[in-house]
């Protein structure tokens, strides 16, 4: 199945990041084939927003 390679790639990247003590914020895998189709993947867009929010929180100065 064509979708299986994405999951394995994410697992490999997660292992690399963890072994080199990088912050791991999660993953997003959107689905789309035609141009612009990825923007219709509501689950992927929601997950991307959640991870973006995590990044903003990490970069905010804590006074």
Biopython code that builds the backbone (N, CA, C, O; Angstrom):
import numpy as np
from Bio.PDB.StructureBuilder import StructureBuilder

atoms = [
    (1, "UNK", "N", (0.841, -1.180, 0.000)),
    (1, "UNK", "CA", (0.000, 0.000, 0.000)),
    (1, "UNK", "C", (0.888, 1.247, 0.000)),
    (1, "UNK", "O", (1.879, 1.300, 0.729)),
    (2, "UNK", "N", (0.552, 2.215, -0.786)),
    (2, "UNK", "CA", (1.378, 3.417, -0.948)),
    (2, "UNK", "C", (1.459, 4.261, 0.315)),
    (2, "UNK", "O", (2.426, 5.007, 0.473)),
    (3, "UNK", "N", (0.508, 4.181, 1.203)),
    (3, "UNK", "CA", (0.507, 5.004, 2.413)),
    (3, "UNK", "C", (1.467, 4.505, 3.486)),
    (3, "UNK", "O", (1.771, 5.254, 4.414)),
    (4, "UNK", "N", (1.944, 3.299, 3.399)),
    (4, "UNK", "CA", (2.752, 2.704, 4.464)),
    (4, "UNK", "C", (4.145, 3.309, 4.579)),
    (4, "UNK", "O", (4.707, 3.322, 5.674)),
    (5, "UNK", "N", (4.712, 3.802, 3.507)),
    (5, "UNK", "CA", (6.059, 4.365, 3.559)),
    (5, "UNK", "C", (6.156, 5.611, 4.417)),
    (5, "UNK", "O", (7.187, 5.852, 5.045)),
    (6, "UNK", "N", (5.100, 6.403, 4.452)),
    (6, "UNK", "CA", (5.107, 7.628, 5.247)),
    (6, "UNK", "C", (5.242, 7.349, 6.733)),
    (6, "UNK", "O", (5.999, 8.027, 7.427)),
    (7, "UNK", "N", (4.520, 6.362, 7.223)),
    (7, "UNK", "CA", (4.573, 6.022, 8.645)),
    (7, "UNK", "C", (5.967, 5.540, 9.039)),
    (7, "UNK", "O", (6.482, 5.923, 10.090)),
    (8, "UNK", "N", (6.571, 4.718, 8.216)),
    (8, "UNK", "CA", (7.915, 4.205, 8.519)),
    (8, "UNK", "C", (8.943, 5.330, 8.486)),
    (8, "UNK", "O", (9.860, 5.349, 9.307)),
    (9, "UNK", "N", (8.808, 6.251, 7.565)),
    (9, "UNK", "CA", (9.713, 7.395, 7.490)),
    (9, "UNK", "C", (9.621, 8.222, 8.763)),
    (9, "UNK", "O", (10.642, 8.636, 9.311)),
    (10, "UNK", "N", (8.415, 8.464, 9.231)),
    (10, "UNK", "CA", (8.220, 9.236, 10.462)),
    (10, "UNK", "C", (8.848, 8.521, 11.649)),
    (10, "UNK", "O", (9.487, 9.165, 12.481)),
    (11, "UNK", "N", (8.683, 7.212, 11.746)),
    (11, "UNK", "CA", (9.296, 6.441, 12.831)),
    (11, "UNK", "C", (10.815, 6.562, 12.806)),
    (11, "UNK", "O", (11.444, 6.705, 13.854)),
    (12, "UNK", "N", (11.401, 6.505, 11.622)),
    (12, "UNK", "CA", (12.854, 6.619, 11.482)),
    (12, "UNK", "C", (13.335, 7.994, 11.924)),
    (12, "UNK", "O", (14.322, 8.105, 12.652)),
    (13, "UNK", "N", (12.647, 9.034, 11.488)),
    (13, "UNK", "CA", (13.029, 10.395, 11.885)),
    (13, "UNK", "C", (12.876, 10.600, 13.391)),
    (13, "UNK", "O", (13.720, 11.241, 14.017)),
    (14, "UNK", "N", (11.815, 10.063, 13.969)),
    (14, "UNK", "CA", (11.605, 10.176, 15.410)),
    (14, "UNK", "C", (12.749, 9.502, 16.170)),
    (14, "UNK", "O", (13.245, 10.053, 17.153)),
    (15, "UNK", "N", (13.167, 8.328, 15.729)),
    (15, "UNK", "CA", (14.286, 7.638, 16.363)),
    (15, "UNK", "C", (15.568, 8.440, 16.288)),
    (15, "UNK", "O", (16.310, 8.516, 17.267)),
    (16, "UNK", "N", (15.841, 9.039, 15.141)),
    (16, "UNK", "CA", (17.031, 9.872, 14.979)),
    (16, "UNK", "C", (16.983, 11.062, 15.933)),
    (16, "UNK", "O", (17.957, 11.340, 16.634)),
    (17, "UNK", "N", (15.860, 11.755, 15.959)),
    (17, "UNK", "CA", (15.735, 12.938, 16.820)),
    (17, "UNK", "C", (15.904, 12.577, 18.290)),
    (17, "UNK", "O", (16.598, 13.279, 19.025)),
    (18, "UNK", "N", (15.279, 11.493, 18.719)),
    (18, "UNK", "CA", (15.395, 11.075, 20.115)),
    (18, "UNK", "C", (16.817, 10.680, 20.477)),
    (18, "UNK", "O", (17.291, 11.016, 21.563)),
    (19, "UNK", "N", (17.499, 9.981, 19.598)),
    (19, "UNK", "CA", (18.856, 9.529, 19.909)),
    (19, "UNK", "C", (19.857, 10.673, 19.934)),
    (19, "UNK", "O", (20.923, 10.541, 20.536)),
    (20, "UNK", "N", (19.540, 11.786, 19.298)),
    (20, "UNK", "CA", (20.430, 12.945, 19.291)),
    (20, "UNK", "C", (19.915, 14.072, 20.185)),
    (20, "UNK", "O", (20.351, 15.217, 20.068)),
    (21, "UNK", "N", (18.984, 13.736, 21.078)),
    (21, "UNK", "CA", (18.455, 14.648, 22.098)),
    (21, "UNK", "C", (17.821, 15.915, 21.530)),
    (21, "UNK", "O", (17.926, 16.988, 22.125)),
    (22, "UNK", "N", (17.172, 15.790, 20.389)),
    (22, "UNK", "CA", (16.390, 16.893, 19.837)),
    (22, "UNK", "C", (15.006, 16.870, 20.487)),
    (22, "UNK", "O", (14.545, 15.824, 20.945)),
    (23, "UNK", "N", (14.358, 18.013, 20.523)),
    (23, "UNK", "CA", (12.962, 18.056, 20.957)),
    (23, "UNK", "C", (12.105, 17.452, 19.849)),
    (23, "UNK", "O", (12.230, 17.817, 18.680)),
    (24, "UNK", "N", (11.258, 16.546, 20.227)),
    (24, "UNK", "CA", (10.342, 15.937, 19.262)),
    (24, "UNK", "C", (8.947, 16.429, 19.579)),
    (24, "UNK", "O", (8.435, 16.190, 20.672)),
    (25, "UNK", "N", (8.331, 17.109, 18.640)),
    (25, "UNK", "CA", (7.047, 17.751, 18.880)),
    (25, "UNK", "C", (5.871, 16.991, 18.300)),
    (25, "UNK", "O", (4.732, 17.443, 18.417)),
    (26, "UNK", "N", (6.113, 15.875, 17.692)),
    (26, "UNK", "CA", (5.039, 15.118, 17.070)),
    (26, "UNK", "C", (5.213, 15.093, 15.561)),
    (26, "UNK", "O", (6.250, 15.499, 15.036)),
    (27, "UNK", "N", (4.206, 14.619, 14.884)),
    (27, "UNK", "CA", (4.312, 14.481, 13.436)),
    (27, "UNK", "C", (2.987, 14.821, 12.765)),
    (27, "UNK", "O", (1.917, 14.772, 13.371)),
    (28, "UNK", "N", (3.107, 15.161, 11.507)),
    (28, "UNK", "CA", (1.941, 15.433, 10.667)),
    (28, "UNK", "C", (2.152, 14.704, 9.352)),
    (28, "UNK", "O", (3.222, 14.786, 8.748)),
    (29, "UNK", "N", (1.140, 14.004, 8.922)),
    (29, "UNK", "CA", (1.184, 13.370, 7.608)),
    (29, "UNK", "C", (-0.134, 13.682, 6.918)),
    (29, "UNK", "O", (-1.176, 13.124, 7.262)),
    (30, "UNK", "N", (-0.078, 14.566, 5.954)),
    (30, "UNK", "CA", (-1.272, 14.920, 5.200)),
    (30, "UNK", "C", (-1.441, 13.987, 4.010)),
    (30, "UNK", "O", (-0.487, 13.362, 3.547)),
    (31, "UNK", "N", (-2.660, 13.908, 3.531)),
    (31, "UNK", "CA", (-2.944, 13.046, 2.386)),
    (31, "UNK", "C", (-3.488, 13.871, 1.236)),
    (31, "UNK", "O", (-4.396, 14.683, 1.408)),
    (32, "UNK", "N", (-2.928, 13.655, 0.078)),
    (32, "UNK", "CA", (-3.394, 14.325, -1.121)),
    (32, "UNK", "C", (-2.630, 13.811, -2.323)),
    (32, "UNK", "O", (-1.478, 13.393, -2.201)),
    (33, "UNK", "N", (-3.252, 13.840, -3.459)),
    (33, "UNK", "CA", (-2.610, 13.385, -4.688)),
    (33, "UNK", "C", (-2.530, 14.520, -5.701)),
    (33, "UNK", "O", (-1.474, 14.766, -6.284)),
    (34, "UNK", "N", (-3.630, 15.198, -5.906)),
    (34, "UNK", "CA", (-3.671, 16.277, -6.886)),
    (34, "UNK", "C", (-3.239, 17.597, -6.254)),
    (34, "UNK", "O", (-3.262, 17.746, -5.032)),
    (35, "UNK", "N", (-2.850, 18.542, -7.085)),
    (35, "UNK", "CA", (-2.432, 19.853, -6.602)),
    (35, "UNK", "C", (-3.535, 20.482, -5.746)),
    (35, "UNK", "O", (-4.693, 20.540, -6.160)),
    (36, "UNK", "N", (-3.171, 20.945, -4.565)),
    (36, "UNK", "CA", (-4.113, 21.597, -3.668)),
    (36, "UNK", "C", (-4.959, 20.656, -2.829)),
    (36, "UNK", "O", (-5.649, 21.098, -1.909)),
    (37, "UNK", "N", (-4.917, 19.376, -3.130)),
    (37, "UNK", "CA", (-5.765, 18.412, -2.430)),
    (37, "UNK", "C", (-5.390, 18.282, -0.951)),
    (37, "UNK", "O", (-6.243, 17.977, -0.117)),
    (38, "UNK", "N", (-4.146, 18.509, -0.636)),
    (38, "UNK", "CA", (-3.680, 18.396, 0.750)),
    (38, "UNK", "C", (-4.407, 19.377, 1.661)),
    (38, "UNK", "O", (-4.565, 19.119, 2.854)),
    (39, "UNK", "N", (-4.848, 20.498, 1.105)),
    (39, "UNK", "CA", (-5.544, 21.508, 1.914)),
    (39, "UNK", "C", (-6.942, 21.062, 2.328)),
    (39, "UNK", "O", (-7.592, 21.734, 3.129)),
    (40, "UNK", "N", (-7.403, 19.956, 1.801)),
    (40, "UNK", "CA", (-8.717, 19.419, 2.169)),
    (40, "UNK", "C", (-8.617, 18.350, 3.253)),
    (40, "UNK", "O", (-9.635, 17.851, 3.733)),
    (41, "UNK", "N", (-7.400, 18.000, 3.637)),
    (41, "UNK", "CA", (-7.194, 16.995, 4.682)),
    (41, "UNK", "C", (-7.339, 17.673, 6.049)),
    (41, "UNK", "O", (-6.358, 18.157, 6.613)),
    (42, "UNK", "N", (-8.555, 17.705, 6.569)),
    (42, "UNK", "CA", (-8.836, 18.419, 7.817)),
    (42, "UNK", "C", (-8.071, 17.844, 9.011)),
    (42, "UNK", "O", (-7.630, 18.594, 9.882)),
    (43, "UNK", "N", (-7.915, 16.543, 9.055)),
    (43, "UNK", "CA", (-7.177, 15.919, 10.159)),
    (43, "UNK", "C", (-5.711, 16.363, 10.128)),
    (43, "UNK", "O", (-5.143, 16.707, 11.164)),
    (44, "UNK", "N", (-5.110, 16.355, 8.953)),
    (44, "UNK", "CA", (-3.724, 16.794, 8.814)),
    (44, "UNK", "C", (-3.550, 18.263, 9.144)),
    (44, "UNK", "O", (-2.574, 18.641, 9.794)),
    (45, "UNK", "N", (-4.485, 19.099, 8.704)),
    (45, "UNK", "CA", (-4.409, 20.532, 8.993)),
    (45, "UNK", "C", (-4.546, 20.808, 10.488)),
    (45, "UNK", "O", (-3.850, 21.665, 11.032)),
    (46, "UNK", "N", (-5.440, 20.083, 11.145)),
    (46, "UNK", "CA", (-5.624, 20.260, 12.592)),
    (46, "UNK", "C", (-4.353, 19.876, 13.338)),
    (46, "UNK", "O", (-3.928, 20.579, 14.255)),
    (47, "UNK", "N", (-3.758, 18.774, 12.946)),
    (47, "UNK", "CA", (-2.528, 18.306, 13.607)),
    (47, "UNK", "C", (-1.383, 19.291, 13.361)),
    (47, "UNK", "O", (-0.591, 19.547, 14.268)),
    (48, "UNK", "N", (-1.285, 19.840, 12.162)),
    (48, "UNK", "CA", (-0.251, 20.828, 11.852)),
    (48, "UNK", "C", (-0.421, 22.067, 12.728)),
    (48, "UNK", "O", (0.565, 22.630, 13.203)),
    (49, "UNK", "N", (-1.655, 22.491, 12.943)),
    (49, "UNK", "CA", (-1.924, 23.649, 13.804)),
    (49, "UNK", "C", (-1.498, 23.361, 15.242)),
    (49, "UNK", "O", (-0.907, 24.222, 15.894)),
    (50, "UNK", "N", (-1.789, 22.168, 15.737)),
    (50, "UNK", "CA", (-1.404, 21.793, 17.101)),
    (50, "UNK", "C", (0.112, 21.836, 17.276)),
    (50, "UNK", "O", (0.607, 22.349, 18.279)),
    (51, "UNK", "N", (0.841, 21.305, 16.316)),
    (51, "UNK", "CA", (2.302, 21.307, 16.408)),
    (51, "UNK", "C", (2.838, 22.726, 16.271)),
    (51, "UNK", "O", (3.789, 23.094, 16.960)),
    (52, "UNK", "N", (2.245, 23.520, 15.399)),
    (52, "UNK", "CA", (2.636, 24.924, 15.280)),
    (52, "UNK", "C", (2.445, 25.662, 16.593)),
    (52, "UNK", "O", (3.284, 26.478, 16.974)),
    (53, "UNK", "N", (1.349, 25.384, 17.289)),
    (53, "UNK", "CA", (1.096, 26.006, 18.592)),
    (53, "UNK", "C", (2.160, 25.598, 19.615)),
    (53, "UNK", "O", (2.581, 26.420, 20.429)),
    (54, "UNK", "N", (2.595, 24.334, 19.577)),
    (54, "UNK", "CA", (3.665, 23.879, 20.475)),
    (54, "UNK", "C", (4.955, 24.655, 20.218)),
    (54, "UNK", "O", (5.639, 25.060, 21.158)),
    (55, "UNK", "N", (5.282, 24.859, 18.951)),
    (55, "UNK", "CA", (6.498, 25.587, 18.590)),
    (55, "UNK", "C", (6.427, 27.015, 19.116)),
    (55, "UNK", "O", (7.400, 27.519, 19.678)),
    (56, "UNK", "N", (5.288, 27.665, 18.939)),
    (56, "UNK", "CA", (5.121, 29.036, 19.432)),
    (56, "UNK", "C", (5.304, 29.075, 20.943)),
    (56, "UNK", "O", (5.969, 29.974, 21.458)),
    (57, "UNK", "N", (4.727, 28.118, 21.664)),
    (57, "UNK", "CA", (4.872, 28.078, 23.120)),
    (57, "UNK", "C", (6.334, 27.915, 23.531)),
    (57, "UNK", "O", (6.783, 28.554, 24.483)),
    (58, "UNK", "N", (7.071, 27.076, 22.831)),
    (58, "UNK", "CA", (8.485, 26.870, 23.160)),
    (58, "UNK", "C", (9.327, 28.111, 22.895)),
    (58, "UNK", "O", (10.313, 28.350, 23.592)),
    (59, "UNK", "N", (8.950, 28.894, 21.905)),
    (59, "UNK", "CA", (9.739, 30.064, 21.529)),
    (59, "UNK", "C", (9.351, 31.329, 22.285)),
    (59, "UNK", "O", (10.077, 32.322, 22.232)),
    (60, "UNK", "N", (8.222, 31.310, 22.986)),
    (60, "UNK", "CA", (7.799, 32.485, 23.746)),
    (60, "UNK", "C", (8.731, 32.683, 24.936)),
    (60, "UNK", "O", (9.077, 31.723, 25.624)),
    (61, "UNK", "N", (9.138, 33.933, 25.178)),
    (61, "UNK", "CA", (9.949, 34.180, 26.381)),
    (61, "UNK", "C", (9.093, 33.977, 27.633)),
    (61, "UNK", "O", (7.935, 34.392, 27.680)),
    (62, "UNK", "N", (9.670, 33.342, 28.627)),
    (62, "UNK", "CA", (8.972, 33.108, 29.895)),
    (62, "UNK", "C", (9.505, 34.099, 30.916)),
    (62, "UNK", "O", (10.591, 33.919, 31.466)),
    (63, "UNK", "N", (8.727, 35.146, 31.162)),
    (63, "UNK", "CA", (9.159, 36.188, 32.106)),
    (63, "UNK", "C", (8.831, 35.819, 33.524)),
    (63, "UNK", "O", (9.124, 36.582, 34.444)),
]
sb = StructureBuilder()
sb.init_structure("model")
sb.init_model(0)
sb.init_chain("A")
sb.init_seg("    ")
for serial, (resi, resn, name, xyz) in enumerate(atoms, 1):
    if name == "N":
        sb.init_residue(resn, " ", resi, " ")
    sb.init_atom(name, np.array(xyz, "f"), 0.0, 1.0, " ", f" {name:<3s}", serial, name[0])
structure = sb.get_structure()
